[in-house]
């Protein structure tokens, strides 16, 4: 699937609509939605969102997202997504899901999953490139086996 062409898929999403069962504050939800709307809207229109897809990086991301305590595990633990969802367990899911990971002395990381577009977005410190002091927004488009097919990054 391609990257959503605009933020229109978020038009009717309110902070309280984001599926999270671990007490994400309304402020965190609103801030995350604002960042996502900017990423898929203004930043993407201004061509500030870069396609950084490389086969080796996509393969590394696929492995890391599936590790215990990582992106897919956190989304299954903190939302209504059933355990095993990202392993192919059939499920119909409506609301966008969001999970949070505390990072010690660094800002938190947020993981956003949207089923219709089959995308997962990371918002947080750029640990992947050993730049933890810099924030990054990265969207991965996923195939039917939840493997990344493309990676698009905004480094504000």
N, C-alpha and C positions, 0 to 999 in steps of 0.2 A: 504494500500500500504506500502511496506517496504521502508526503507531509501535508497536513490540512492546508489549503491555500489561504486561509484567513482565520480570524478568531471567531467567525460566525457560529461555530459549533459550541461556543461557550456563552452565546448571547442570553440564553435562558437559565444559565447556571448561577445560583446564588451561593454565598458562602455556606449556608446551612444545608445545601444540597450535596456537598461533597461528602462521600461516604468515608467516615473514619470513626472507629469505635474506641479510641483511646484518649478522648478528651482534647482533641486539637481545638484551640481557642478560636472564637469567631474572628479575632484579629489576624491570626495566622492564616485562616482559610481565606479571608478577604485579601490579604497581602499576596498569597499564592495565586489567587485568581487574577489579581492585577498584573502580576509578573507574567502569567500565561497569556493574558490578553495582549500585553505589550509584545511578547515574543512572537505570537502568531499574527499580530496586527502590524503595528508600526515598525518593529524591528525587521520582520520578514519583508514588508513592503520596501523598506529602505535598503534591503539586501545586506543587512548586518548579521543575519543568520547564515552561517556558512555550512555548506555540505562538507563534512570532514570524514566521509565514509571511506574506510580502508579495510580490506578484507581481514588483515591481521587484527586490527582494533575491534572490528565487529565480532570476530571469533573470541577475543579476550573478554569483551563485554558480555557476550553470551554466557561464557563460563562464570564470570564473576556475579552476574545477576541471579544465578541459580544457587549460589552458595548459601549455607545457613546464615541467617542474620543479614542477608543482602536484599536487594530490591524486591524480588518476587516473594521471598519469604516474609518480609515486612508487610507487603501489601496484603498477603493472605492472612497474616496474623492480626492486622490492625483494621481490617475492613470486612465487609460482608462477602468478599470473594471466598469461595470455599477452598479449603486446604487441597492442594493438588491442581488448582485452576490452571496455573502456568505449565503444568505437566500434561495438559490436555483433558482434564476432567470437564465434562460438558456442563455448562452453566449459562444461564441468561442473566445478564447483569445490567442494570440501568444507569445508576448514577456514577459519575466519575469517582474513582477511589483515590485516596491520598493517605500516604504513610509518612511518618517522621522518624528520623534517627538522630539521637543526640551524638555529638562529636567531641565530647570533652571540652577543651578550651576553644574549640572552633564553633562557628555558627552551625545550627542544625541543618540536616539535609532533608529534602522533601522529595517524595516519589509520587508522581501523578500518573494514573492509568485511565485511559478512555477506551472503552470496548468498541464502539462503533468504528472509530478510526484505527483501532488496534495500535495505539501509540503509548509509550511510556516516557515520561519527562522527568529529568533530574534537575533540581534547583538546589544549589549549595556550593560548598567549597570545592575547588577543582583538585580533588585528591587523585584523580586518574592520571593527571599530568604532573603530579608532585608540586602543585601550586595551591596549597591549602589556604594561602592568604588571599586568594582571588576567588570571586564568585563566578559561577558558570550556570548556564541554562542549556541543557542538552536534551533533544528529543530523538528517540529511536522509533522508527517505524518497524513493526514486527510482522512476520509472516504467520501463517496459521499454526505453526509450531512454537510461536512466541520467540523466534530467533530474530535478532536485529537484521534488517535488510538495508538500512541507511541510518546515518547519524548526522544530525544538524545541530550546530552549536552557536550560542551567543555568549560572547565574553564581554560584559559591560565594562 
